[in-house]
Each structure stands twice: as C-alpha cells, then as structure tokens.
Amino acid sequence: MILIEVNQPAPDFTLEDVSGNPVSLSQFKGEKNVILILNRGFV
C-alpha cells in the first residue's frame, strides 16, 4: 500500500461511476473537490 503524506497532492486513481464509466482524479485537477471516504464499520 502506498502511504500518502500530509500536505502532499493525492496520487491519481481511477474508479468507475454508478454507470460503469471510468472517472479519474486527474479529470478534476484545478477544481475544488471533496472526497468522501465511507467506512463500512468493524466486523
């Protein structure tokens, strides 16, 4: 796993949207963004 340091740019990554289309973080460069990370909880 790659460690991300505080105050450094996030590495580019690609995920699929709800329609199955690829979306990359780099597509939003220069825009204000919010990334939500949802934890499914502890098992």
C-alpha positions, -999 to +999 in steps of 0.1 A: +000+000+000+013+035-009+015+059+020+002+094+014+020+122+033+001+151+048+000+183+027+011+164-005-011+160-036-031+129-038-019+103-063-041+099-094-065+070-094-094+058-115-127+043-103-160+035-120-191+057-115-225+042-110-229+037-148-196+018-151-177+047-167-141+053-156-135+085-136-100+097-127-090+121-101-069+139-127-101+149-145-108+173-117-074+190-115-078+227-109-113+224-095-124+224-059-130+188-048-144+169-019-135+132-014-157+113+009-144+081+024-170+058+039-161+031+063-183+001+063-177-004+100-160-030+120-169-067+117 
